[in-house]
Structures are given as structure tokens and as C-alpha cells.
């Protein structure tokens, strides 16, 4: 396992550095944060600001440097990074509406689109609508409810807008005072919200770190862990094949897309994949699954050298 760098960053650096360009690969699951997740995000940051906490830790991001993209592939952290981007877009349009054009322009030109390149590129199926509705520029959120973006994106935008309005009512400030309050929250987000970025040299190392982190306390679905584990195994098998058969090279990207095409069909079928894995395991072995189904499956693959 190779860790290239492990760095603590504030959001200003995460989203505003010269190299701060990210893309979400197609194998990642869609954006899934709901109103509860968005509310927790908002309340954690506003409470930390109001309590004058020195900083607030948002979590870790596992990244792979991509020479072709000239940025970073996100292996873990795409939900949070997408949420940060949506929040910044909501703040951008809020400040513009309140006459704070300089701040609105800075958010757009520094943290959303720098040098005619977006800071975040979503999965292919969401890319065009997300860019047009969220990233395009000041005021692009005006008609988000009528746009073709995923409903989870719409819910996140509306939730942030509603939370800002609710906060104004709760604080009972006059309009000018509340704009200053939101400015302070924005500055706190940029300078005091901290993340850890883990940059790895290759996909195999990234998946190993991803698996380790998500098996130690994070609640991630078995199917998400399993998908990434299988992709790591696929990469290992292709590297082994290419080493042993230099005249018959296999392309990992082609093999990966073939696997993900099948996986997406399963995801879109509405099948409860984790439930199906549980039922299959019980029928096959005649015993109920243990607590950690993912660990059982991966141990089975390792122990019996199941080809991937």
C-alpha cells in the first residue's frame, strides 16, 4: 500500500489551490445525501462557528492523481465534496441577491470555476445538467427546480436555502446583520473547516485504504465496499496477466467499464443487493450471516482463490 502524501487542509485550500480539480469516476454511486445529512452538515458548521471552535474536522478524502485529467480522482469523499460545492453555489447566489457581488464573484471564480475549468466534475450521467444548473455561474440556481438534475441535488439546494431562511428567523437579526452572519459562516467554512487528504499512487492502494477506513466505524453499504473490492481485485488480476503475458495485454479501463456496466444494471433494477447476498449466503452455507457480511465475502474470495 503506497501513500504518496497525507495532508491537512482547510476548505479554502481544498477547493482553491492551483491543483484543486476533482472528478467523480463513473464507478462511484450517485449523490445520496438527504435532508438529514445536509442539516447535520449545516448545523455542525454553524454551531462550531457560534461556539468559536478553533476548527471543525470534516473527515478524510482519498484521492488518486490523474495525469490525463490534471487533477484528482475521488475514491472516497465524493458525497462531502459535492455537498461543499452545492453549498458554495447556494452561498454564491445568496450573496449576489443581497448585493454582495464581490463575494459572489470570488466564490464562482476561485472555488467553483477557475481558469475556465470546473473544480468538480460529477459522474458522466450527471455532468451536463449539474454544470448547467449548479456550476455555470451566478444565478444559475434560479430555475433549479425545473432543471434535469438529479432530485437529490435539487433537495440539497432547497435544504440549504431553507436552512438559511430558518436561521434568519431563529436569530431575529435585521437583514444587514444576518448577511454579516452568513459572511462569517462562509469565512469559517473556508478557513476553519479541516479535512485530511490522502493521496495514493495507484488505484490498488486507494482501494486498500478505502476498505480499511470504511471497515473501522463508517456505515457504508456492503455493495459499495464489495464493488470497490472487486475493482481492486480486477486491477490485481490484470496487472498479473500483463506481467505474465506481455504479448497479450489487457486494458484495465476497458475491463472496469465492462464490469461497471453490469453492476449499474443490477443497481438500476431495484434489487436489494445486500439482502440478496444475505439470502444467497444462507442458502449456500445453511447458516445465518455473521455480523460483517463484507468481511465474510472477501475472506471467501481470498481463501478459495475465486477468480474475479
N, C-alpha and C positions, 0 to 999 in steps of 0.2 A: 504494500500500500504506500503510495507516494503522495505526500502533501507538499505542494510547492510553496505556498505561503498561507499563513493564518494571521489575519489582521483584524483589529478592532476598528470600526468605522462609525462615524455619525452619518445621519441620513444625507446631510449636505455632501459628504464625500462619496457615499454610496451612489447617489443619483447625479452628482455634479462634477465628478472628476473627469479628466480628459479621456479616460478609458471606460467610463461608466455607460456601456451599452450592453444590453442583455437581450437574449431571446429564449423563448419557451419552446422547447422541441415538441414535435407532434406526439411523442410517446407519453407526454405528461397528461394527467387527467384535466378536464375542463375546470374553469374557475367555479368554486363551490361555496365560497363564504356566504353565509346568510346574515339576516339582520342581527342575530345574536353575536356572531363573530365581529361584525362591523361595530356594533355597540360596545363590545368589550374593548376593541382597539381604541375607539374614541374616548371611552371613559378612563381607560388606563393612562392614556397620554394627557388628557385634561386634568385628571386627578394628580398625576405626577407633577405637572406644571403648577397647579394650585398649591400643592404641598411643598413646592420649591425643592423637589428632589434634584440632586446633582445630575442624575441621569436615569434613563429608563432603558432596560435591556429588552430588545425586541426578538432576539433569537439569532440563529445561525443560518448562513446561506452557503450551500455547497455549489461551487462553480467549476467549469472547465473552460480554459482559454481556447477560443476558436479563431485560428488564423484567417479562415475564409470569411467569417462574419466580422472580424475585427472587433470582437467583444467577448462576451461570456455566455456559455450555455448554462442554464439554470437547472441543476439536478434536484436541489431541494431549496424551497423558499419562494416558489413562484406565486403562491397564494398571497403571501405578505407583500411581495414586491408589486404585484398587480394592485393590491389594495392601496398601497402607498401612492402609486401612480394615479389611481382614481381619486383619492383624497386630494392630491395636489391639483388635479384638474378641477375639482369642486371648489377648492380654495381660489384657484386662478379666476374662475368665473365669478365667484363671490366678491373678490376684491375689485374686479373690473366693474361689477354692478354698483359697488359702493364708491366708485371714483378713485380707487387706489390703482391707477393704471400702471404705475411703475412696478409695483409688486407683482401685479398680474402678468406683465410682460416678462419680468425676470423668471417667474415660475415656468412660463412657456419656453423661453429661450435658453434657460440653463438646465432645468430639471425634467422637461418633457421632450423638447426637440432642440438639440444642439448641433449647429453646423449642418442643417437640413437632414439630420438623421435622428430618428426617434430613439429615446433612451430605452424603451421597452418594445419588443416585438412579440406579440402573442402567437399562439398556435395558428397554423395556416388557416383553419376553418373560421377563426375569429378575427384574423388580421385586418382585413379591409374595413369591416364595419367598426372595429374598435378604434382604428386610426381615424376614420372619418368622424366618429361621434365623440371620442374622448380626447384624442391626441392632436387633432388637426389645428386647433388654435383657440384663441379667446372667443368665447361664446359658442363653441361647438357643442356644448351640452344643452343648448336651448331647446332642441327638439329630440332629446334622447329617448323619450317615451315612444316616439313614432319611428325610431330607427330600427335597424335589423340586428342590433347587438343582442347577445345572449341575455336572457332575462335576469340571470344572476348579476350581470354588470349593471343593468337597469336598477335592480334592487339596491345595489351598493351605492349608486349615485343618489337615489332617493333617500336612502337611510342617512347618508352623510348630510344631505340638505336638511332633512327633518331634525337631525340631532343638533345642528347649528341653530335652527329656529327655536327648538325646545330650550337650548341653553340660554338663549337670549331672554326667553320668558322667565326661566328659573332665576337668572341673575338679576333681572329687573333693571338692567342698565339702559341708559339712553342710547340712541343709535351710534353716536360718536364713541362713547365709552366701549360699546360692545365691539365695534370694529377694531379698537385698540386691543381688546381682549383677544380677538381672533388673530391679530398680528402677533401677539405674544405667544399664543399656542403654536402658530406657524414657525416662529423662531425657535421655540423649544423643540419642535419636531425636527428641524434641521440640525440643531447643534447639540441637543442633549439626549436624543433617542439613539441608542447604540446597537449595532449588530456586529456579529463576528462573521467574516467572510473566509471560507475555506476554499482555497484554490488548489485543484489537483492537476496532475499532469495528463491523466488519461481517464477514460470512461470507467475502466475497471476499478481504479482507486476511488473514484467518486461514488460508485455504487456500493463499495465496501463501507465507506464512511457513512453513506446514506442509511444502509441497513443497520449499522451499529447504533447510530443516533436514534433511529426510529424504533429500535427494539429495546431502548432504555428509557421508557417513560412516555414517549409520544404515542397518541392514539391515532394510528394510521391504519387504513383498511388493509386486510390481508391481501386483497387483489392488487393493491398498489405496490406493496412490498414484493409480492411474488412477480409482478411484471418487471420490476427493476432487477430483481434477482435473475430472472430468466434472460434479460438483456445482457447482464454481466456474464452469465454462463455462455450465451451465444457469442459474445466477443472473445471469451477464452477459447472456445472451440474453433472459431475462425482463425485466430492467431496461431493455434496449434496446427490446424490444417495447412495454413500458408507456409509455416515453417517446415513442415514435413513434405509438402508438395509444392515446391516453388514454381513448377510449371503449370499448376492448376490453382491459381489464386482466386479466393472468394472475396467479394466486396461486402464489408460489414454493413454499410449503409443500405445496400440492396436487400440483404438478408433481414436487417432490422425492420425495414419498411414492410416486407412481406409478413413478418410476424405481427407487427402492429396493425396491419390491415385486418388480419384475422381477429386480433384482440379487440379492435374497435367494433367489429361486427357483433362480438359477444356482449360488449358493454352497451351497445345500442339496442340489443334485443330485449332488454328489460329483465334479463335473467339475474337472479340473486346469486352472484358468483360465489361469494363466501358461503352462503347456505348450501349451494350445490357441492362445493368442496367438502363441507362437513358431512353431507349425506353420502357422498361417494366414499369418503374415508371410512365412515361407519359401516357401509355395505361391504366394502372391500376387506376390512380387518375384523369386523364383528365386535368392535368396542367403540365406545363414545370417544370423540376427540378430546385430547387434553386441552389445557388452558391455552397454550400457544400453538395454534394451528400452523402458522407460518413456519415456525421452527421445526415442527414435525415434517412438513412437506420438504423443506430444504435439507433436513437430515436424511430423509428418504432418498432424495436425489443424490446426495453425496455418498451415502452408504452403498447404494446399488448401482452407482455409475450410470444413471439413466441418461441417455443421450438427449441433448436439447437441440 
